[in-house]
Amino acid sequence: MRRLKCEFLVVGGGPAGSTTAYKLAKGGAKVLVVDFKRKIGTPVQCAEFVPIQLYHQFKEFFDEEAIAQRVNKMVHFTPWGEVVSMDSPGFV
């Protein structure tokens, strides 16, 4: 068994865990991310969407560096196979 040494263990490689791990590693920390999935990020299930109205209401709490992209439309893939496209201004 191989032993890994790290300063931080992040459990969950979703958007929040990956962002946390990235910021820690960027600051020089040794970080290990573990996730239940064999390949982190697939299939995409949640993109951590923040509606524009919520962003404006709580703007002072948002870190601008955490915004990956601006969004105008979203496509939802429902569990029953329906694909729904809608206008959804906000951020990921």
PDB file with one MODEL, atoms N, CA, C and O in Angstrom:
MODEL        1
ATOM      1  N   MET A   1       0.845  -1.179   0.000  1.00  0.00           N
ATOM      2  CA  MET A   1       0.000   0.000   0.000  1.00  0.00           C
ATOM      3  C   MET A   1       0.889   1.240   0.000  1.00  0.00           C
ATOM      4  O   MET A   1       1.832   1.341   0.785  1.00  0.00           O
ATOM      5  N   ARG A   2       0.585   2.159  -0.867  1.00  0.00           N
ATOM      6  CA  ARG A   2       1.337   3.413  -0.963  1.00  0.00           C
ATOM      7  C   ARG A   2       0.715   4.448  -0.037  1.00  0.00           C
ATOM      8  O   ARG A   2      -0.506   4.602  -0.002  1.00  0.00           O
ATOM      9  N   ARG A   3       1.533   5.141   0.696  1.00  0.00           N
ATOM     10  CA  ARG A   3       1.047   6.200   1.590  1.00  0.00           C
ATOM     11  C   ARG A   3       1.255   7.554   0.933  1.00  0.00           C
ATOM     12  O   ARG A   3       2.296   7.835   0.340  1.00  0.00           O
ATOM     13  N   LEU A   4       0.241   8.369   1.058  1.00  0.00           N
ATOM     14  CA  LEU A   4       0.301   9.724   0.520  1.00  0.00           C
ATOM     15  C   LEU A   4       0.311  10.709   1.672  1.00  0.00           C
ATOM     16  O   LEU A   4      -0.428  10.549   2.643  1.00  0.00           O
ATOM     17  N   LYS A   5       1.137  11.716   1.562  1.00  0.00           N
ATOM     18  CA  LYS A   5       1.173  12.763   2.580  1.00  0.00           C
ATOM     19  C   LYS A   5       0.550  14.022   2.000  1.00  0.00           C
ATOM     20  O   LYS A   5       0.857  14.441   0.884  1.00  0.00           O
ATOM     21  N   CYS A   6      -0.331  14.608   2.792  1.00  0.00           N
ATOM     22  CA  CYS A   6      -0.952  15.857   2.359  1.00  0.00           C
ATOM     23  C   CYS A   6      -1.243  16.702   3.592  1.00  0.00           C
ATOM     24  O   CYS A   6      -1.304  16.202   4.715  1.00  0.00           O
ATOM     25  N   GLU A   7      -1.418  17.990   3.350  1.00  0.00           N
ATOM     26  CA  GLU A   7      -1.785  18.900   4.432  1.00  0.00           C
ATOM     27  C   GLU A   7      -3.292  19.017   4.563  1.00  0.00           C
ATOM     28  O   GLU A   7      -3.814  19.257   5.652  1.00  0.00           O
ATOM     29  N   PHE A   8      -3.992  18.845   3.438  1.00  0.00           N
ATOM     30  CA  PHE A   8      -5.444  18.950   3.418  1.00  0.00           C
ATOM     31  C   PHE A   8      -6.029  17.796   2.625  1.00  0.00           C
ATOM     32  O   PHE A   8      -5.544  17.461   1.545  1.00  0.00           O
ATOM     33  N   LEU A   9      -7.068  17.196   3.168  1.00  0.00           N
ATOM     34  CA  LEU A   9      -7.830  16.170   2.477  1.00  0.00           C
ATOM     35  C   LEU A   9      -9.198  16.760   2.178  1.00  0.00           C
ATOM     36  O   LEU A   9      -9.928  17.142   3.092  1.00  0.00           O
ATOM     37  N   VAL A  10      -9.543  16.835   0.905  1.00  0.00           N
ATOM     38  CA  VAL A  10     -10.840  17.361   0.493  1.00  0.00           C
ATOM     39  C   VAL A  10     -11.685  16.172   0.050  1.00  0.00           C
ATOM     40  O   VAL A  10     -11.333  15.464  -0.894  1.00  0.00           O
ATOM     41  N   VAL A  11     -12.794  15.963   0.737  1.00  0.00           N
ATOM     42  CA  VAL A  11     -13.690  14.856   0.405  1.00  0.00           C
ATOM     43  C   VAL A  11     -14.800  15.391  -0.492  1.00  0.00           C
ATOM     44  O   VAL A  11     -15.645  16.175  -0.060  1.00  0.00           O
ATOM     45  N   GLY A  12     -14.783  14.957  -1.733  1.00  0.00           N
ATOM     46  CA  GLY A  12     -15.772  15.403  -2.715  1.00  0.00           C
ATOM     47  C   GLY A  12     -15.129  16.326  -3.729  1.00  0.00           C
ATOM     48  O   GLY A  12     -14.629  17.395  -3.380  1.00  0.00           O
ATOM     49  N   GLY A  13     -15.143  15.911  -4.982  1.00  0.00           N
ATOM     50  CA  GLY A  13     -14.519  16.698  -6.044  1.00  0.00           C
ATOM     51  C   GLY A  13     -15.507  17.469  -6.881  1.00  0.00           C
ATOM     52  O   GLY A  13     -15.236  17.775  -8.042  1.00  0.00           O
ATOM     53  N   GLY A  14     -16.657  17.789  -6.303  1.00  0.00           N
ATOM     54  CA  GLY A  14     -17.634  18.611  -7.026  1.00  0.00           C
ATOM     55  C   GLY A  14     -17.139  20.046  -7.127  1.00  0.00           C
ATOM     56  O   GLY A  14     -15.985  20.328  -6.805  1.00  0.00           O
ATOM     57  N   PRO A  15     -17.993  20.944  -7.567  1.00  0.00           N
ATOM     58  CA  PRO A  15     -17.571  22.334  -7.737  1.00  0.00           C
ATOM     59  C   PRO A  15     -16.988  22.967  -6.470  1.00  0.00           C
ATOM     60  O   PRO A  15     -15.964  23.646  -6.539  1.00  0.00           O
ATOM     61  N   ALA A  16     -17.621  22.755  -5.327  1.00  0.00           N
ATOM     62  CA  ALA A  16     -17.128  23.368  -4.081  1.00  0.00           C
ATOM     63  C   ALA A  16     -15.813  22.731  -3.641  1.00  0.00           C
ATOM     64  O   ALA A  16     -14.867  23.436  -3.290  1.00  0.00           O
ATOM     65  N   GLY A  17     -15.750  21.396  -3.659  1.00  0.00           N
ATOM     66  CA  GLY A  17     -14.531  20.707  -3.245  1.00  0.00           C
ATOM     67  C   GLY A  17     -13.362  20.994  -4.168  1.00  0.00           C
ATOM     68  O   GLY A  17     -12.240  21.215  -3.713  1.00  0.00           O
ATOM     69  N   SER A  18     -13.629  20.990  -5.470  1.00  0.00           N
ATOM     70  CA  SER A  18     -12.559  21.264  -6.437  1.00  0.00           C
ATOM     71  C   SER A  18     -12.053  22.693  -6.321  1.00  0.00           C
ATOM     72  O   SER A  18     -10.850  22.938  -6.417  1.00  0.00           O
ATOM     73  N   THR A  19     -12.965  23.637  -6.115  1.00  0.00           N
ATOM     74  CA  THR A  19     -12.554  25.037  -5.953  1.00  0.00           C
ATOM     75  C   THR A  19     -11.717  25.203  -4.687  1.00  0.00           C
ATOM     76  O   THR A  19     -10.697  25.892  -4.694  1.00  0.00           O
ATOM     77  N   THR A  20     -12.155  24.568  -3.605  1.00  0.00           N
ATOM     78  CA  THR A  20     -11.410  24.635  -2.347  1.00  0.00           C
ATOM     79  C   THR A  20     -10.014  24.048  -2.527  1.00  0.00           C
ATOM     80  O   THR A  20      -9.023  24.650  -2.115  1.00  0.00           O
ATOM     81  N   ALA A  21      -9.942  22.870  -3.144  1.00  0.00           N
ATOM     82  CA  ALA A  21      -8.649  22.222  -3.366  1.00  0.00           C
ATOM     83  C   ALA A  21      -7.744  23.081  -4.250  1.00  0.00           C
ATOM     84  O   ALA A  21      -6.547  23.203  -3.990  1.00  0.00           O
ATOM     85  N   TYR A  22      -8.315  23.665  -5.280  1.00  0.00           N
ATOM     86  CA  TYR A  22      -7.542  24.521  -6.187  1.00  0.00           C
ATOM     87  C   TYR A  22      -6.943  25.715  -5.451  1.00  0.00           C
ATOM     88  O   TYR A  22      -5.759  26.021  -5.592  1.00  0.00           O
ATOM     89  N   LYS A  23      -7.789  26.386  -4.659  1.00  0.00           N
ATOM     90  CA  LYS A  23      -7.302  27.570  -3.933  1.00  0.00           C
ATOM     91  C   LYS A  23      -6.225  27.190  -2.920  1.00  0.00           C
ATOM     92  O   LYS A  23      -5.237  27.910  -2.773  1.00  0.00           O
ATOM     93  N   LEU A  24      -6.401  26.075  -2.225  1.00  0.00           N
ATOM     94  CA  LEU A  24      -5.386  25.631  -1.262  1.00  0.00           C
ATOM     95  C   LEU A  24      -4.075  25.294  -1.970  1.00  0.00           C
ATOM     96  O   LEU A  24      -3.003  25.704  -1.526  1.00  0.00           O
ATOM     97  N   ALA A  25      -4.163  24.546  -3.073  1.00  0.00           N
ATOM     98  CA  ALA A  25      -2.972  24.160  -3.825  1.00  0.00           C
ATOM     99  C   ALA A  25      -2.281  25.377  -4.434  1.00  0.00           C
ATOM    100  O   ALA A  25      -1.053  25.458  -4.459  1.00  0.00           O
ATOM    101  N   LYS A  26      -3.075  26.311  -4.919  1.00  0.00           N
ATOM    102  CA  LYS A  26      -2.515  27.545  -5.496  1.00  0.00           C
ATOM    103  C   LYS A  26      -1.739  28.329  -4.438  1.00  0.00           C
ATOM    104  O   LYS A  26      -0.780  29.036  -4.749  1.00  0.00           O
ATOM    105  N   GLY A  27      -2.176  28.191  -3.173  1.00  0.00           N
ATOM    106  CA  GLY A  27      -1.476  28.847  -2.064  1.00  0.00           C
ATOM    107  C   GLY A  27      -0.266  28.065  -1.565  1.00  0.00           C
ATOM    108  O   GLY A  27       0.402  28.490  -0.622  1.00  0.00           O
ATOM    109  N   GLY A  28       0.019  26.926  -2.191  1.00  0.00           N
ATOM    110  CA  GLY A  28       1.210  26.166  -1.840  1.00  0.00           C
ATOM    111  C   GLY A  28       0.976  24.943  -0.965  1.00  0.00           C
ATOM    112  O   GLY A  28       1.930  24.254  -0.603  1.00  0.00           O
ATOM    113  N   ALA A  29      -0.265  24.666  -0.622  1.00  0.00           N
ATOM    114  CA  ALA A  29      -0.560  23.518   0.241  1.00  0.00           C
ATOM    115  C   ALA A  29      -0.543  22.220  -0.567  1.00  0.00           C
ATOM    116  O   ALA A  29      -0.802  22.212  -1.770  1.00  0.00           O
ATOM    117  N   LYS A  30      -0.232  21.130   0.125  1.00  0.00           N
ATOM    118  CA  LYS A  30      -0.312  19.797  -0.479  1.00  0.00           C
ATOM    119  C   LYS A  30      -1.717  19.281  -0.217  1.00  0.00           C
ATOM    120  O   LYS A  30      -2.115  19.084   0.931  1.00  0.00           O
ATOM    121  N   VAL A  31      -2.473  19.061  -1.303  1.00  0.00           N
ATOM    122  CA  VAL A  31      -3.891  18.744  -1.199  1.00  0.00           C
ATOM    123  C   VAL A  31      -4.182  17.416  -1.893  1.00  0.00           C
ATOM    124  O   VAL A  31      -3.641  17.127  -2.961  1.00  0.00           O
ATOM    125  N   LEU A  32      -5.039  16.618  -1.272  1.00  0.00           N
ATOM    126  CA  LEU A  32      -5.523  15.383  -1.873  1.00  0.00           C
ATOM    127  C   LEU A  32      -7.039  15.467  -1.949  1.00  0.00           C
ATOM    128  O   LEU A  32      -7.704  15.726  -0.946  1.00  0.00           O
ATOM    129  N   VAL A  33      -7.586  15.245  -3.149  1.00  0.00           N
ATOM    130  CA  VAL A  33      -9.036  15.236  -3.352  1.00  0.00           C
ATOM    131  C   VAL A  33      -9.470  13.794  -3.562  1.00  0.00           C
ATOM    132  O   VAL A  33      -8.922  13.095  -4.415  1.00  0.00           O
ATOM    133  N   VAL A  34     -10.450  13.347  -2.790  1.00  0.00           N
ATOM    134  CA  VAL A  34     -11.015  12.014  -2.987  1.00  0.00           C
ATOM    135  C   VAL A  34     -12.500  12.163  -3.302  1.00  0.00           C
ATOM    136  O   VAL A  34     -13.184  13.034  -2.764  1.00  0.00           O
ATOM    137  N   ASP A  35     -12.974  11.302  -4.174  1.00  0.00           N
ATOM    138  CA  ASP A  35     -14.368  11.366  -4.594  1.00  0.00           C
ATOM    139  C   ASP A  35     -14.856   9.948  -4.859  1.00  0.00           C
ATOM    140  O   ASP A  35     -14.072   9.063  -5.202  1.00  0.00           O
ATOM    141  N   PHE A  36     -16.128   9.749  -4.700  1.00  0.00           N
ATOM    142  CA  PHE A  36     -16.731   8.441  -4.935  1.00  0.00           C
ATOM    143  C   PHE A  36     -16.620   8.043  -6.399  1.00  0.00           C
ATOM    144  O   PHE A  36     -16.459   6.864  -6.715  1.00  0.00           O
ATOM    145  N   LYS A  37     -16.705   9.022  -7.293  1.00  0.00           N
ATOM    146  CA  LYS A  37     -16.689   8.740  -8.728  1.00  0.00           C
ATOM    147  C   LYS A  37     -15.277   8.446  -9.209  1.00  0.00           C
ATOM    148  O   LYS A  37     -14.304   9.009  -8.708  1.00  0.00           O
ATOM    149  N   ARG A  38     -15.184   7.566 -10.178  1.00  0.00           N
ATOM    150  CA  ARG A  38     -13.888   7.193 -10.751  1.00  0.00           C
ATOM    151  C   ARG A  38     -13.258   8.395 -11.482  1.00  0.00           C
ATOM    152  O   ARG A  38     -12.049   8.612 -11.406  1.00  0.00           O
ATOM    153  N   LYS A  39     -14.097   9.171 -12.192  1.00  0.00           N
ATOM    154  CA  LYS A  39     -13.627  10.358 -12.909  1.00  0.00           C
ATOM    155  C   LYS A  39     -14.412  11.553 -12.391  1.00  0.00           C
ATOM    156  O   LYS A  39     -15.615  11.659 -12.628  1.00  0.00           O
ATOM    157  N   ILE A  40     -13.739  12.445 -11.689  1.00  0.00           N
ATOM    158  CA  ILE A  40     -14.400  13.601 -11.084  1.00  0.00           C
ATOM    159  C   ILE A  40     -15.017  14.476 -12.175  1.00  0.00           C
ATOM    160  O   ILE A  40     -14.386  14.768 -13.191  1.00  0.00           O
ATOM    161  N   GLY A  41     -16.268  14.886 -11.939  1.00  0.00           N
ATOM    162  CA  GLY A  41     -16.945  15.798 -12.850  1.00  0.00           C
ATOM    163  C   GLY A  41     -17.809  15.142 -13.904  1.00  0.00           C
ATOM    164  O   GLY A  41     -18.436  15.837 -14.703  1.00  0.00           O
ATOM    165  N   THR A  42     -17.858  13.803 -13.926  1.00  0.00           N
ATOM    166  CA  THR A  42     -18.690  13.127 -14.909  1.00  0.00           C
ATOM    167  C   THR A  42     -19.596  12.118 -14.219  1.00  0.00           C
ATOM    168  O   THR A  42     -19.139  11.409 -13.322  1.00  0.00           O
ATOM    169  N   PRO A  43     -20.822  12.034 -14.592  1.00  0.00           N
ATOM    170  CA  PRO A  43     -21.495  12.998 -15.456  1.00  0.00           C
ATOM    171  C   PRO A  43     -21.773  14.282 -14.681  1.00  0.00           C
ATOM    172  O   PRO A  43     -21.911  14.257 -13.458  1.00  0.00           O
ATOM    173  N   VAL A  44     -21.854  15.388 -15.387  1.00  0.00           N
ATOM    174  CA  VAL A  44     -22.146  16.668 -14.739  1.00  0.00           C
ATOM    175  C   VAL A  44     -23.568  16.602 -14.190  1.00  0.00           C
ATOM    176  O   VAL A  44     -24.510  16.293 -14.920  1.00  0.00           O
ATOM    177  N   GLN A  45     -23.712  16.895 -12.903  1.00  0.00           N
ATOM    178  CA  GLN A  45     -25.037  16.863 -12.302  1.00  0.00           C
ATOM    179  C   GLN A  45     -25.447  18.223 -11.755  1.00  0.00           C
ATOM    180  O   GLN A  45     -26.638  18.520 -11.661  1.00  0.00           O
ATOM    181  N   CYS A  46     -24.494  19.032 -11.403  1.00  0.00           N
ATOM    182  CA  CYS A  46     -24.797  20.352 -10.865  1.00  0.00           C
ATOM    183  C   CYS A  46     -23.638  21.272 -11.210  1.00  0.00           C
ATOM    184  O   CYS A  46     -22.474  20.910 -11.033  1.00  0.00           O
ATOM    185  N   ALA A  47     -23.952  22.438 -11.692  1.00  0.00           N
ATOM    186  CA  ALA A  47     -22.903  23.369 -12.088  1.00  0.00           C
ATOM    187  C   ALA A  47     -22.753  24.517 -11.105  1.00  0.00           C
ATOM    188  O   ALA A  47     -22.033  25.477 -11.379  1.00  0.00           O
ATOM    189  N   GLU A  48     -23.436  24.429  -9.944  1.00  0.00           N
ATOM    190  CA  GLU A  48     -23.356  25.485  -8.934  1.00  0.00           C
ATOM    191  C   GLU A  48     -23.814  26.825  -9.502  1.00  0.00           C
ATOM    192  O   GLU A  48     -23.153  27.846  -9.312  1.00  0.00           O
ATOM    193  N   PHE A  49     -24.932  26.814 -10.189  1.00  0.00           N
ATOM    194  CA  PHE A  49     -25.487  28.011 -10.812  1.00  0.00           C
ATOM    195  C   PHE A  49     -25.984  28.994  -9.758  1.00  0.00           C
ATOM    196  O   PHE A  49     -26.661  28.611  -8.804  1.00  0.00           O
ATOM    197  N   VAL A  50     -25.637  30.268  -9.945  1.00  0.00           N
ATOM    198  CA  VAL A  50     -26.120  31.346  -9.083  1.00  0.00           C
ATOM    199  C   VAL A  50     -26.916  32.310  -9.962  1.00  0.00           C
ATOM    200  O   VAL A  50     -26.341  32.958 -10.837  1.00  0.00           O
ATOM    201  N   PRO A  51     -28.234  32.417  -9.746  1.00  0.00           N
ATOM    202  CA  PRO A  51     -29.054  33.333 -10.548  1.00  0.00           C
ATOM    203  C   PRO A  51     -28.589  34.780 -10.373  1.00  0.00           C
ATOM    204  O   PRO A  51     -28.116  35.163  -9.303  1.00  0.00           O
ATOM    205  N   ILE A  52     -28.726  35.562 -11.413  1.00  0.00           N
ATOM    206  CA  ILE A  52     -28.274  36.953 -11.405  1.00  0.00           C
ATOM    207  C   ILE A  52     -28.913  37.753 -10.274  1.00  0.00           C
ATOM    208  O   ILE A  52     -28.257  38.612  -9.684  1.00  0.00           O
ATOM    209  N   GLN A  53     -30.188  37.487  -9.959  1.00  0.00           N
ATOM    210  CA  GLN A  53     -30.874  38.217  -8.901  1.00  0.00           C
ATOM    211  C   GLN A  53     -30.220  37.938  -7.539  1.00  0.00           C
ATOM    212  O   GLN A  53     -30.022  38.853  -6.740  1.00  0.00           O
ATOM    213  N   LEU A  54     -29.893  36.680  -7.289  1.00  0.00           N
ATOM    214  CA  LEU A  54     -29.255  36.303  -6.029  1.00  0.00           C
ATOM    215  C   LEU A  54     -27.856  36.914  -5.932  1.00  0.00           C
ATOM    216  O   LEU A  54     -27.442  37.385  -4.872  1.00  0.00           O
ATOM    217  N   TYR A  55     -27.144  36.898  -7.046  1.00  0.00           N
ATOM    218  CA  TYR A  55     -25.808  37.486  -7.082  1.00  0.00           C
ATOM    219  C   TYR A  55     -25.863  38.971  -6.707  1.00  0.00           C
ATOM    220  O   TYR A  55     -25.079  39.429  -5.876  1.00  0.00           O
ATOM    221  N   HIS A  56     -26.782  39.720  -7.315  1.00  0.00           N
ATOM    222  CA  HIS A  56     -26.878  41.161  -7.026  1.00  0.00           C
ATOM    223  C   HIS A  56     -27.301  41.420  -5.582  1.00  0.00           C
ATOM    224  O   HIS A  56     -26.862  42.391  -4.965  1.00  0.00           O
ATOM    225  N   GLN A  57     -28.144  40.561  -5.054  1.00  0.00           N
ATOM    226  CA  GLN A  57     -28.625  40.725  -3.682  1.00  0.00           C
ATOM    227  C   GLN A  57     -27.514  40.497  -2.653  1.00  0.00           C
ATOM    228  O   GLN A  57     -27.499  41.142  -1.605  1.00  0.00           O
ATOM    229  N   PHE A  58     -26.583  39.580  -2.947  1.00  0.00           N
ATOM    230  CA  PHE A  58     -25.522  39.227  -1.990  1.00  0.00           C
ATOM    231  C   PHE A  58     -24.123  39.422  -2.576  1.00  0.00           C
ATOM    232  O   PHE A  58     -23.196  38.694  -2.223  1.00  0.00           O
ATOM    233  N   LYS A  59     -23.971  40.392  -3.458  1.00  0.00           N
ATOM    234  CA  LYS A  59     -22.730  40.601  -4.191  1.00  0.00           C
ATOM    235  C   LYS A  59     -21.503  40.734  -3.285  1.00  0.00           C
ATOM    236  O   LYS A  59     -20.421  40.270  -3.645  1.00  0.00           O
ATOM    237  N   GLU A  60     -21.657  41.358  -2.123  1.00  0.00           N
ATOM    238  CA  GLU A  60     -20.502  41.566  -1.240  1.00  0.00           C
ATOM    239  C   GLU A  60     -19.951  40.256  -0.683  1.00  0.00           C
ATOM    240  O   GLU A  60     -18.828  40.236  -0.178  1.00  0.00           O
ATOM    241  N   PHE A  61     -20.710  39.162  -0.759  1.00  0.00           N
ATOM    242  CA  PHE A  61     -20.259  37.874  -0.241  1.00  0.00           C
ATOM    243  C   PHE A  61     -19.602  36.997  -1.294  1.00  0.00           C
ATOM    244  O   PHE A  61     -19.031  35.958  -0.963  1.00  0.00           O
ATOM    245  N   PHE A  62     -19.676  37.399  -2.557  1.00  0.00           N
ATOM    246  CA  PHE A  62     -19.129  36.590  -3.645  1.00  0.00           C
ATOM    247  C   PHE A  62     -17.694  36.988  -3.957  1.00  0.00           C
ATOM    248  O   PHE A  62     -17.357  38.171  -4.000  1.00  0.00           O
ATOM    249  N   ASP A  63     -16.865  35.989  -4.173  1.00  0.00           N
ATOM    250  CA  ASP A  63     -15.479  36.194  -4.595  1.00  0.00           C
ATOM    251  C   ASP A  63     -15.481  36.195  -6.123  1.00  0.00           C
ATOM    252  O   ASP A  63     -15.786  35.173  -6.738  1.00  0.00           O
ATOM    253  N   GLU A  64     -15.150  37.305  -6.731  1.00  0.00           N
ATOM    254  CA  GLU A  64     -15.175  37.420  -8.192  1.00  0.00           C
ATOM    255  C   GLU A  64     -14.288  36.374  -8.863  1.00  0.00           C
ATOM    256  O   GLU A  64     -14.579  35.945  -9.980  1.00  0.00           O
ATOM    257  N   GLU A  65     -13.204  35.955  -8.195  1.00  0.00           N
ATOM    258  CA  GLU A  65     -12.323  34.927  -8.756  1.00  0.00           C
ATOM    259  C   GLU A  65     -13.011  33.566  -8.839  1.00  0.00           C
ATOM    260  O   GLU A  65     -12.583  32.698  -9.599  1.00  0.00           O
ATOM    261  N   ALA A  66     -14.069  33.382  -8.063  1.00  0.00           N
ATOM    262  CA  ALA A  66     -14.764  32.100  -8.049  1.00  0.00           C
ATOM    263  C   ALA A  66     -15.732  31.946  -9.223  1.00  0.00           C
ATOM    264  O   ALA A  66     -16.238  30.848  -9.458  1.00  0.00           O
ATOM    265  N   ILE A  67     -15.996  33.020  -9.959  1.00  0.00           N
ATOM    266  CA  ILE A  67     -16.901  32.948 -11.104  1.00  0.00           C
ATOM    267  C   ILE A  67     -16.153  32.325 -12.276  1.00  0.00           C
ATOM    268  O   ILE A  67     -15.186  32.889 -12.787  1.00  0.00           O
ATOM    269  N   ALA A  68     -16.620  31.150 -12.689  1.00  0.00           N
ATOM    270  CA  ALA A  68     -15.980  30.453 -13.802  1.00  0.00           C
ATOM    271  C   ALA A  68     -16.481  30.975 -15.146  1.00  0.00           C
ATOM    272  O   ALA A  68     -15.718  31.092 -16.105  1.00  0.00           O
ATOM    273  N   GLN A  69     -17.788  31.290 -15.200  1.00  0.00           N
ATOM    274  CA  GLN A  69     -18.338  31.810 -16.446  1.00  0.00           C
ATOM    275  C   GLN A  69     -19.692  32.458 -16.201  1.00  0.00           C
ATOM    276  O   GLN A  69     -20.373  32.167 -15.218  1.00  0.00           O
ATOM    277  N   ARG A  70     -20.057  33.327 -17.104  1.00  0.00           N
ATOM    278  CA  ARG A  70     -21.372  33.930 -17.073  1.00  0.00           C
ATOM    279  C   ARG A  70     -22.303  33.059 -17.913  1.00  0.00           C
ATOM    280  O   ARG A  70     -21.883  32.475 -18.913  1.00  0.00           O
ATOM    281  N   VAL A  71     -23.553  32.977 -17.506  1.00  0.00           N
ATOM    282  CA  VAL A  71     -24.520  32.110 -18.165  1.00  0.00           C
ATOM    283  C   VAL A  71     -25.732  32.928 -18.592  1.00  0.00           C
ATOM    284  O   VAL A  71     -26.204  33.785 -17.844  1.00  0.00           O
ATOM    285  N   ASN A  72     -26.233  32.663 -19.792  1.00  0.00           N
ATOM    286  CA  ASN A  72     -27.462  33.291 -20.259  1.00  0.00           C
ATOM    287  C   ASN A  72     -28.595  32.279 -20.419  1.00  0.00           C
ATOM    288  O   ASN A  72     -29.764  32.610 -20.220  1.00  0.00           O
ATOM    289  N   LYS A  73     -28.245  31.058 -20.775  1.00  0.00           N
ATOM    290  CA  LYS A  73     -29.230  29.996 -20.970  1.00  0.00           C
ATOM    291  C   LYS A  73     -28.750  28.732 -20.279  1.00  0.00           C
ATOM    292  O   LYS A  73     -27.551  28.506 -20.118  1.00  0.00           O
ATOM    293  N   MET A  74     -29.722  27.903 -19.871  1.00  0.00           N
ATOM    294  CA  MET A  74     -29.391  26.609 -19.281  1.00  0.00           C
ATOM    295  C   MET A  74     -30.195  25.526 -19.982  1.00  0.00           C
ATOM    296  O   MET A  74     -31.307  25.759 -20.456  1.00  0.00           O
ATOM    297  N   VAL A  75     -29.611  24.345 -20.037  1.00  0.00           N
ATOM    298  CA  VAL A  75     -30.303  23.174 -20.553  1.00  0.00           C
ATOM    299  C   VAL A  75     -30.386  22.171 -19.413  1.00  0.00           C
ATOM    300  O   VAL A  75     -29.371  21.799 -18.824  1.00  0.00           O
ATOM    301  N   HIS A  76     -31.599  21.741 -19.109  1.00  0.00           N
ATOM    302  CA  HIS A  76     -31.833  20.765 -18.046  1.00  0.00           C
ATOM    303  C   HIS A  76     -32.142  19.417 -18.685  1.00  0.00           C
ATOM    304  O   HIS A  76     -32.976  19.325 -19.586  1.00  0.00           O
ATOM    305  N   PHE A  77     -31.467  18.375 -18.215  1.00  0.00           N
ATOM    306  CA  PHE A  77     -31.742  17.014 -18.653  1.00  0.00           C
ATOM    307  C   PHE A  77     -32.453  16.320 -17.496  1.00  0.00           C
ATOM    308  O   PHE A  77     -31.833  15.983 -16.488  1.00  0.00           O
ATOM    309  N   THR A  78     -33.746  16.113 -17.649  1.00  0.00           N
ATOM    310  CA  THR A  78     -34.540  15.553 -16.554  1.00  0.00           C
ATOM    311  C   THR A  78     -34.311  14.049 -16.433  1.00  0.00           C
ATOM    312  O   THR A  78     -33.907  13.403 -17.401  1.00  0.00           O
ATOM    313  N   PRO A  79     -34.565  13.487 -15.251  1.00  0.00           N
ATOM    314  CA  PRO A  79     -34.409  12.040 -15.064  1.00  0.00           C
ATOM    315  C   PRO A  79     -35.316  11.215 -15.981  1.00  0.00           C
ATOM    316  O   PRO A  79     -35.021  10.051 -16.253  1.00  0.00           O
ATOM    317  N   TRP A  80     -36.414  11.804 -16.460  1.00  0.00           N
ATOM    318  CA  TRP A  80     -37.348  11.078 -17.315  1.00  0.00           C
ATOM    319  C   TRP A  80     -37.071  11.317 -18.799  1.00  0.00           C
ATOM    320  O   TRP A  80     -37.879  10.950 -19.652  1.00  0.00           O
ATOM    321  N   GLY A  81     -35.913  11.941 -19.109  1.00  0.00           N
ATOM    322  CA  GLY A  81     -35.471  12.061 -20.491  1.00  0.00           C
ATOM    323  C   GLY A  81     -35.863  13.326 -21.217  1.00  0.00           C
ATOM    324  O   GLY A  81     -35.525  13.486 -22.390  1.00  0.00           O
ATOM    325  N   GLU A  82     -36.563  14.226 -20.561  1.00  0.00           N
ATOM    326  CA  GLU A  82     -36.949  15.479 -21.194  1.00  0.00           C
ATOM    327  C   GLU A  82     -35.774  16.449 -21.164  1.00  0.00           C
ATOM    328  O   GLU A  82     -35.029  16.500 -20.185  1.00  0.00           O
ATOM    329  N   VAL A  83     -35.610  17.210 -22.229  1.00  0.00           N
ATOM    330  CA  VAL A  83     -34.571  18.234 -22.305  1.00  0.00           C
ATOM    331  C   VAL A  83     -35.271  19.591 -22.341  1.00  0.00           C
ATOM    332  O   VAL A  83     -36.071  19.860 -23.237  1.00  0.00           O
ATOM    333  N   VAL A  84     -34.965  20.441 -21.365  1.00  0.00           N
ATOM    334  CA  VAL A  84     -35.623  21.741 -21.244  1.00  0.00           C
ATOM    335  C   VAL A  84     -34.565  22.832 -21.336  1.00  0.00           C
ATOM    336  O   VAL A  84     -33.609  22.842 -20.561  1.00  0.00           O
ATOM    337  N   SER A  85     -34.734  23.754 -22.285  1.00  0.00           N
ATOM    338  CA  SER A  85     -33.826  24.888 -22.451  1.00  0.00           C
ATOM    339  C   SER A  85     -34.566  26.157 -22.038  1.00  0.00           C
ATOM    340  O   SER A  85     -35.727  26.351 -22.396  1.00  0.00           O
ATOM    341  N   MET A  86     -33.888  27.013 -21.287  1.00  0.00           N
ATOM    342  CA  MET A  86     -34.557  28.244 -20.825  1.00  0.00           C
ATOM    343  C   MET A  86     -33.543  29.368 -20.621  1.00  0.00           C
ATOM    344  O   MET A  86     -32.357  29.129 -20.395  1.00  0.00           O
ATOM    345  N   ASP A  87     -34.040  30.590 -20.706  1.00  0.00           N
ATOM    346  CA  ASP A  87     -33.213  31.750 -20.385  1.00  0.00           C
ATOM    347  C   ASP A  87     -32.952  31.728 -18.885  1.00  0.00           C
ATOM    348  O   ASP A  87     -33.890  31.624 -18.094  1.00  0.00           O
ATOM    349  N   SER A  88     -31.700  31.823 -18.492  1.00  0.00           N
ATOM    350  CA  SER A  88     -31.329  31.781 -17.075  1.00  0.00           C
ATOM    351  C   SER A  88     -30.068  32.593 -16.839  1.00  0.00           C
ATOM    352  O   SER A  88     -28.993  32.016 -16.676  1.00  0.00           O
ATOM    353  N   PRO A  89     -30.170  33.921 -16.815  1.00  0.00           N
ATOM    354  CA  PRO A  89     -28.969  34.720 -16.603  1.00  0.00           C
ATOM    355  C   PRO A  89     -28.410  34.523 -15.189  1.00  0.00           C
ATOM    356  O   PRO A  89     -29.145  34.508 -14.202  1.00  0.00           O
ATOM    357  N   GLY A  90     -27.096  34.375 -15.133  1.00  0.00           N
ATOM    358  CA  GLY A  90     -26.440  34.191 -13.850  1.00  0.00           C
ATOM    359  C   GLY A  90     -24.979  33.825 -14.024  1.00  0.00           C
ATOM    360  O   GLY A  90     -24.343  34.203 -15.008  1.00  0.00           O
ATOM    361  N   PHE A  91     -24.456  33.087 -13.061  1.00  0.00           N
ATOM    362  CA  PHE A  91     -23.030  32.738 -13.045  1.00  0.00           C
ATOM    363  C   PHE A  91     -22.824  31.301 -12.577  1.00  0.00           C
ATOM    364  O   PHE A  91     -23.657  30.738 -11.867  1.00  0.00           O
ATOM    365  N   VAL A  92     -21.712  30.727 -12.985  1.00  0.00           N
ATOM    366  CA  VAL A  92     -21.263  29.431 -12.476  1.00  0.00           C
ATOM    367  C   VAL A  92     -19.947  29.676 -11.773  1.00  0.00           C
ATOM    368  O   VAL A  92     -19.344  28.741 -11.246  1.00  0.00           O
TER     369      VAL A  92
ENDMDL
END
